Amino acid sequence: MDIFIQQIINGLVLGSIYALVALGYTMVYGIMGLINFAHGEVVMIGALTSLSIIKLLAGTSLPGPVVVLIGLAGAIPVCMALGFTIERVAYRPLRAAPRLAPLITAIGVSIVLQQVGMLIWGRNYHAFPGLLPTTPRHILGAQITDLQVLIVVLAALIMAALILLVNTTRIGRAMRATAENPDIAGLMGVDVNQIISITFVIGSALAAVAGVMVSANYSIAHYYMGFILGLKAFTAAVLGGIGNMGGAMLGGVLLGLIESLGAGYIGDLTGGFLGSNYQDVFAFFVLILVLVFRPSGLMGEKLAERA
């Protein structure tokens, strides 16, 4: 039982990160019908930018959590500017192009950002300084650290704030109108270009937060970290129902739980053959099953069908 609870805790932490990244995918898809495959690289840029700032301040007298918060505060505007630039330069000119053109462009932008990350930060892995509390706490025989609790709570607060933003604010109403029909929204006075840019900016801010969470949780960051993470977050978005924010959150948590339980239990049953080193198998196996048996996802909505 203690192993089961431990895997549930690990899955919730991992799923919270997947959910934040998946929200970036599903917001852009809901409004534009575009899969932004460069989103994982925005996570990478956020992680490495914050890590660079943190290393500059690590030797000061500032408390560790304050240093990490400053690093996060520096990474968020960088990622927001990057998201705005990607939409403005790479995607907006292709908005009326055939569906394949922006998809290929998104893959190209992903590759370009990987190379930019490698040129700036190099090929080596970068260790995340131990500035955050990692004291283990015992719950029913399992362990959870203060950092893991912080990740889950912060992710939940951010997702709740995003739901409030979309459902109760003027910008949120404009985003929902644009997602429903951009042409009619434009006739009703909505600046569609501005709303799409805002969507990319918000998604990129979430990516920055997720990047810091990933690097802090695993104590490492590198230029290629966003590729697999992005694919898994895309899987989470498809699992929940891409275009549906609630579905992205649900899909992220479920995928994290599936990975943790799969790596823990199936790994034991196979003598370690499908253990933690093969946990990526479970994520993409889930993607195949969803695409075969329920392409619209668990909470699929009309936006996904329309696009």
N, C-alpha and C positions, 0 to 999 in steps of 0.2 A: 504493500500500500504506500509506503514512503517513497518508493521509486516512482509509482504512478503520480503521486502528488508533485514530486520533483519535476517530472516531465511536463505536467500541466503548467507549473510555474514557468518553466523554460519556454513552453509554447506560447504562453500569454505575453511574455516579454518579446519574443521574436515576432509574434503576430501583431503586436502593437506597432512595431517598426514597419512591417509589411503593410499594415493598414494605412499608415501615414503616406507611404510612397504610392500605394494603390490609389489613394484619393487624388493625387496629381494626375495619374492616368485617366481616371474616370471623369474628372471635371473637364479635362480637355476633350475627351471623346464625347461627352454629353453635349458639349456646345458646338464642336466642329466636326464630329465624326472622324477624328484623326487619332491614331495611336502614336503618341509621342515617344518613340523608342529612345530618344536622347534624355529622357527624364532620369534614368539611372545615373547617367554621367553628371547631371546637375547635383545629385546626391553626393557623388564623389568629389565634385568641386567644393561643395559645402563642407564636407568632412575635412578635406586637406587645407582649405582656407582657415577654418577654425583652428585646426591643429597648428598651423603656422603662427597664428596670433597667440595661441596658448603657449607655445614654446618661447615666444618672445617675452611673455610675461611670467613664465614659470619661476624665474629667479628673483622676482620681486617679493615684497612683504605682503602682497594681497592674499587673502584666503583662497584655497583651491577652488571652491565652488564659484567664487566671484570671477576668477580667471577664466573658468570654463564658460561662464555666462557672458563675459566680454567677448570670448572667441565666437560664441554663438551669435552674439549681436553683430559681430563683424561679418560673419558668413552669410547671414540672412540677406542684407542688402546686395551683397555680391551675387548671390543666386537669383534674387529678384531681378537684378539688372540683366543677368545672363538669360533668364527666361523671357524677359521682354525683348531682348535682342534676337533670340532664336525665333520667336513668333514674328517679329517685324521683318527680319531679313530672310529667313528660310521658308516660313510657312505662308505668310500673308500673300506673297506674289503668286502662290500656287493654289490659292483657295478655290479658283474656278477651274483648275486643271483636272484631268482624269485622276481617279482615286489612287492609281499606282504611283503617280509622280510625288505627292507628298510623303507617301510611305517610304519610297526609296530615299527621299531627301532626309527623312527622320533617321534612317539608318546611317546615312552619310554624316549627319550632324553628330551622331553618337560616336562614330569613329574619329571625327575631327576633335571632339572634346577629349576623347581618350588620349590622343596624341598630344594635345595641348597640356593635359595633366601630366603626361610623362615628361614633356620638355621642361615644365616648371618645377615639378617635384621629384623627377627621376624615376627609375624603375624600382628602387628599393622600397621595402616596407617601412612605414613610419610608426613608431611606438607612441601610444597615447599616454601621457604622464599620469601617474596615479594621484590625481588631485581630488577625486570624488570619493566619498566614503563607500567602502566595500565590505564593511563589517557584516558577517553573515548572521541572519536571524533564523531561528528554528521554528518551523510550523509543521506540526504533525509528522515529525521525523524528516522533513525536507528543509532545505536551506534557501533563503532568499536574501539578497543583499539590499542595502539602502539604495544603491544605484538602480537595481532592477525595479524596485518599488517606484522610484522617481520616474523611470522610463514609462511604466504602465500608467501612472497617474497623470503625467504630463501629456502623454498621447491621448488619454481619455478626455482631458480638459480641452486640448486643441481640437479634437474631433467634435466635441459638444459645441465649442465656440463657432466652428465652421458651419455646423447645422443651423445654429441661430442666425449666423450671417446670411445664409442662403434663404432661409425661410421667413425672416422677420425684417430684413433691411431693404432699402430701396435698391441697392446694388444687387442684392440677392434676387429680388423680383425681376430686375433687368436680365440677370444671368439665366433665370428660368424661362423668361420670355424668349431670349435669344436661342436657348436650347430647343424650345418648342418650334419656333419658326423664325429664323433671323430676318427674313424679308419683311414679314409682318411686324416684327419688333422694331425694325428700322422705320417703317411707316408710322408707328406709334410714338416716335421720338427717341427711341433707344439708340445710342451711339454703339453700333455693333462692334466696330473695330476696337473701341475703348474697352468694352466688356470682355472681348476675347483676350485683349492684352492683360486686363486685370485678372482673368482666370489663370493665365500663364504665370503671372507674378505671384498669385496666392499659392499655386501648386509648387512653384520653385521655392517659396518660403518654407512650405512643409518639407520639401526635399532637403533643405539646409538643416532643419531640426532633426530629420531622420538620419542624415549623415553624421551629425554629432552623436546621436544615440548609438549608432552602429559602431563607430570608432571607439566610443567610451565603453560600450558593453564588451567588445572583443579586444580592446586595448591595442588596436592596430588600424592602419589605413594605408591604402595604396591606390595607384592610378587606375587599376582595373577592377576595383571593388564594386563599382556601380553596375557592371554588366549583368552578372548573375543576380544581384539584388533586384535590378530592374525587371528582369525576366520573371522572377518569382513574384514581384509585386503586380506585374501584368497578369500572371496566373491568378493571383488573389482577386484582382478586379474582375476577371472573366468568371471566376468561381462564384463571386457574389452577384454578378450581373453588371457588366460594364455600362457606365452611364448612370448608375444608381449609387449615390454616396453611401447610403446605409449598407448596400451590398458590398461595396469596397471594404468597409470596416469589418463586416461579418466575414467576408472572404479572407481578409488578412489574418484575423484571429484564428479562423478555422485552418488556414494553411500552416500557420505557426504550430498549432496543436498537432496537426497531421504529421508534420516533419519531426517534431520532438518525440511523439509517441512512436512513430515509425522507426526512427533511428534508435530509440531505446528498446522497444520490445521486439520488433522484427529483427533488429541487429542481434539480440540475444538468441532468438530462435534459429537464426542462420549461422550462429557461431561467429558473429562479427563480420560476416561477408557483406551484409547490407547494413552496417552500422552507421555511425556518425559521418564516416568518410564518404558515404553514399547517400546522404540525406537529400541531396538534390534530386535523386531519382524519384522520391515520393512526390515532390512538388510538380514535376513535369508529367508524372503518371496521372496525377489528379487533373492536370490541364487536358490531357488526352481524353480522360473519361468525361469531363464536363463538355468538351467540344463534341464528343460523339453522342452522348445521351441527353444533354441539356445545354445547347449552345447559348441560350439566353441567360444562363446562370441561375443561381438560387433565387435571386430577387430581380430577375430581368424585367425591364420596363419598356415602354414604347419608344424611348429614345434609342435604345439599342436596336430595336426593330426598324425604326425609321432610317437609321444610318446604314 
